Amino acid sequence: MQLLKTLKWSFLITLIGLVIAFFYDGTAAVAIVAILIVLEVSLSFDNAVVNAKVLNRMSEFWVKIFLTVGILIAVFGMRLLFPLVIVFVTADLTPLQAWELALERRPESDPTSYAAILNDAHPLIAAFGGMFLLMIFLDFVFDEDKEHHWLGPIERPLAKAAAFPAITSLVALVWLFAFSRIFPEEADQLLLAGVFGMILYLLVGGLGDFFDGGFEDDDESDEAERARATGQVVKATGKAAFSLFLYLELLDASFSFDGVIGAFAITTDPIIIAIGLGVGAFYVRSITIYLVHQGTLSEYVYLEHGAHWAIGALALLLFVSVGPHIPEVVTGLIGVAFVAAALWSSIRYNKTHRDEEHVVHV
C-alpha cells in the first residue's frame, strides 16, 4: 500500500502524459510513450537505489527540491534540451534550426537527420557518461571501510587495494586509455569527453566533501552531534546539501544518456521522447522516495552493492557501445539482474542472521 501511495503522483503524470501524446499524434504516440516509460524505468531502477543512498543524507527541504526543481531538470533538461544542445553544437546549427530539424522527422538513414547527428555524437556522450559512472563504481569498490562485502572474493581484495593512493583515478585513466586504443578512430573524442567526465566528478565530489567537512562547524553542529550519538544519519543542509543535489542531477544525467540515445531507436520525435522518458523519470523519483522512507537500504544490506555493480556494468557498456550497438534491453536487464541478485542475497543474509540469533537466544 505504501508503494502505491508513493507512486500516486507518477500514475497521475502517466495519465497526463498519455493524454498529451494522444492529442499530439494519436494512438501510435500513446503506444510509443508507453514503451519509452518502460524503457526508462528498466534502465534507471539501479539509479533509484543509488539516489536513495544520497537522498537519505539530505534534509527534508532538499528532498523537496529534488522532487520539484530536480524533476524539471531531469525532464526538460536531459530528455528534451540535452539532445537539442548536442545537435546544434555538433552540427553547427542555431538552437532554432536544431528544433526545426528535430520536428522534421527525417529517417535516421539520412545523415543530416536529427537522430543521425545525435548518433554521430555518441562517442562523446558515452565517454563522458561512462567515465562519470565508472568513477562512482570505483569509489565504491575501492572503499576499505565497507561493513559488508556482497561478492566477497572480488570485493575484499579491491577494498584492500584502496590503501594505494589515488587508486580510483589511476584505474579510471588506464581504463580510458585502453578504450582509446581499442577505438583509435574515436580516440580524440573518448579522451576529451572521458577526462571532462572525470574532472566533473572530482569537482562535484570535492565540493561535497569540502562543504560536508564544514558542516560540523556551523550552527547545526549540536544537532549533528546528537544525530551521531543516536546512530542517525546526519542530514546535510545548505552548501553541503546543494553539492549533493548537483551530484544527484549529474548522476541522473549519466544514467539517462543510454535511455535518450536508445529512445531514438524507437522514435526521433523529441516531444514523444520527452514525454515518455520524462514520465519514466517521475517513476524513478517515486521509487527513490519509497526506498528512503521505508529504510530499504539498511534492511537489505546488499542492495546498494548490486546497484553499484550495475553502474559498473553500465559504464562498461557505454564505452563498448562506441563500437557495436548494444540493444537497450541488454542494458536494462543487466541492471535489473544485479539489483535482483543483491536483493535475493540480502533476504538470505537476513534469514541466516535471524536463525543465528534464534539459536543464540535458545
N, C-alpha and C positions, 0 to 999 in steps of 0.2 A: 504493500500500500504506500509506503514511504517513497519508493522509487516512482510510482505513478504520480504521486503528489509533486515530486520534484520535476517530473517531465511534463507537467501540465502546460507550462508556457511553450515548451517545444512542440507539443501537439497543436497548440493554437497557431504558432508560427508556421507549422507544416500546412495547416488548413489554409492560412492566408497565402502562403507561397504557391500552393496548388491552384488556388482561385486566380491569382495573378497570372500564373502560367497558362491557364485555360483561356483567359481573355486576351493574353498576348499572342498565343499561337495554337489554340485548340487542344484537343485530347492528346495529340502527339507530344506536345510540350509537357503536358502533365505526366505522361509516361517517362519521358526523359528526366524530368525533375526528380521523380521517384527513384529512378536508377542512380542519379547523382547523389541523392541523400544517403542511400545505402552505401555507395562508394566512399563517401566522406566519413561516415561513422565507422565503417570497417577499417579504413586506413588510419583513423585517428583515435581508436579506442585506447591504445597504449599511451597516446598523448594525454588522455584524460587522467590516467593513473599518475603520470609524472607531474601534470599540472596540480593534482590534488596534494602531492607532497610539498610543492612550493606554496600553494594557496593556504595550506594549514599553518604556515608561518606568518600570514598576513592578517591585519586587523579586519574587523567587520566592514569598516569603511572602504578599505581597499578591495575587499571581496566584491562589494557592490560596484566599485569602479571597474573591476574585471568583467563583471556581468553586463555592464552598460556600455561604457566607453570602449572596453576591450572587445566586445562583440561587434561594435560598429567598425572598429579597425579590422577585425577578422573578416567580416562580411564584405564591406565596401573597399577596404584597403587591399587585402590579399586576394579576394576572389573576383574583384572587378577591376580595381585600378592597377594592381601589380602587373597583370598581363598587358594592359594598355601601355604602361610605362616601358616594359621590356620591348614592345613592338615599336613604339615611336623613337626610342633611343637607338635600338639596333638597326632599324630601317631608315633612320634619318628623316622621320616624319614629324609633323606637328601633332600635339595631342588630339586635335580635331580630326586630322586626316587618319590617325590610328583608329579613332572611334568609328569614323565612316567606313573604314576598311573592315572593321570587326562586324559591322552590320550588313556588309555586302554578301556575306555567306558564300564566298568563293570556295570551290573544292580544295581540300588540303593538297591535292596534287599540283595545284597552281603555285609556283614558287613565290609569287607575290601575295599570296593569301595570308590572312591574319594568323591562321593556325600554322602555316609553313614557316613564317618568320619567327613565331614563338618557338617552334620546334628547333630551328637553327640555333636559338639561344640556349638550348637545353644544356650543353656542357657547362656554361657559366652558372646556370641555375642549380644544376646537380652538384657542382663542386662547392658552391657557396653553402647550400643547404646540407649537403653531405658532410662537409667539414664541421659545421656548427653542431650537427647531431653526433658526429664522431667524438668531438671534444666532451660532450655530455656523457657519452658512454664510457670513454676512457677515464674521466674523472671519477666515475662510479666504480669501475673495476679496479682502479689503482687507488683504492681507499683502504688503508690498513686499520681503520677504526670501525669497520662494519661489524656489527654484532653477530649477524648470521651470514652464512655462505650457502647459496642455493646449489650451484654447480661446483661443489667443493674442490674436486681435483683441478679445476680450471681457476676458480676464483681465489683460492688460498695463495697459490704462487704469485698471481697478479697483485694481490694485496701486499705481499711481502716486497714485490718489486717497487712499491710506492716509496720505499726508502731511497731509491735512486732519484737524485734531484732532477726536476723538470721532466720526469718520465713521460707525462701526458703529452707535452708539446713535442718531445723528441719522437715519440711513436707516430703522432699525427703528421709531422713533417716528412718522416720516412714514408708513411702511407701515401701522402700527396705526391712525393717524388716518384714513387713506384708507379702510380697510376698515370703520371705524366709521361713515363717511359712506355707504359702499356698502350697508351693512345697518343703517340707522338704528334699526330696532326692536330690534336686539340690541346697540346701541352701548354701553350701560352695562356689559353683561356682557363685551363684547370688550375695552373699555378696562381694566376691573378685572383680568380674568384675564391680558390681554396685558402689562400693567405688572408684575403679580406674576411672570409668567414671566421678564420681563427682569431684575427685581430678583434673582430666584433665580439666574439665570445669572451675573450680575455678581458676586453674593455668592460663589458656588462658585468661579468663575474667579479672583476676587480672593484668596480663601483659598489657592487653589492657587499663585498667583504669590507670595503672601506667604511661604508655607511653603517653596516651591521656592527662593525667594531666600535663605532662611536655611539651605538645605541645604549650601551651600559652607562655612558657618561652623561646622558641627557636627563631631562626632568622625570623620565619614567623609570629610572634605574631601580627605585624601590619596588615598583610593580614587577619589573623583570626579575628581581631577586626573589620576590615571593613566588613567582611562577616557577622558577627553578627549584626552589625549596619544596614545592609540592609536586614536582615531576611533570609540570605542564610545559607546553611549548611556548617559548617567548614570542609574542606577536610583534612583528616588525611594523613600525609606523613611519610616517614622514619620508625622508630621503631613502631610508633602507627599504621601505615598502615600495616606493616608486621604482627603485632599481630592480626589485623582484618583479614588478609589473612589466617593466621593459623586457626582462628576461623571459617572462611568460609569453609576451607578444612575439618575440623573436623565435621562441620555441614553436609557437603555433605556426609562424610563417614557414619555418623549416619543415614542419610536418605537412603543411599544405602544398608544398611545391609539387610533390608527386600527384596529389589529387587534382591540382589545377591543370598540370600537363596531361594527366590521364583523362581528364574531362574532355579534352579536345579530340580524343579518340571516339567520343560519343556524339559530341556536337561542337560546332565552332561558334555558336551564338553566345556572346558574352552575357546577355541578360539571363538566358536559361542556366548558364554555368553559375552565375552569381546567385540565382535563386536556389538551385539545387545544393551547391556546396555551402551556401550561407545557412540554409535550414539545417544541414548536417552539422555545421559548426555550433548551432544552438544546442543540438543533442549532446555534443561533446562537452559543452559548458555545463549542461544539466547533470551529466554523469559525473563530471568533476566535483560539483557541489554535493552530489549524493555521497561520493566517496569520502569527502571531508566531514560531512555531518554524521555519517554512520561510523566513522573511525575505522574504515575498512582496511587501510594500510597497516594499522597497528594490529588488527585482528588477524590478517593474513600476511604473515611475515615475509613471504617470498614474492608477493605481488609486485613490489617495487623492482625486485630483481628481474622478473620476467619482462616488465615494461622497458627496462634499460637494455636488456639483451635484444628486445625488439627494435629499440632505437639503433643499436649497433648493426643489426641486420639491415635496417632501412638505410643507414649511412653507406653500407657496402653496396646495396642495390642501386642507390643513386649514382655512385661512382661507376659501377659496372654498366649502368644504363647509358653512359656516354657512348658505348659501343652498340651492342644489340639491344633492341627494345624488350623491356621486361613487362609482361602483362600486369595490369593493376591488381588483378585477382591474386596474383602471386604475392605482391607486396602486402596486400590486406590480410591474406591468410597467414603469412609468416608472423605478422604482428599479433593476430588473434591467437595463433598457436602458442607463442611464447607466453602470453598472458594467461591463457587457459591452463598450460602446463604448470605455471607458477602457482596459480590458484589451487590446482589439484594437490601440488606439493605442500602448500600451506595448510590445506584441510587435513592432509595426512599428518603433518607436523603437529597440528593442534590436537588431533585424536591421540597420537602417541603420547604427548605430554599429559593429556588428561588421564590416560591409562596409567602412566607412571605415577602421577600424583595420587591416584586412587590406590595404587599398590602401597605407596609410602604411608598413606593415612591408615590403611588397613593393618 
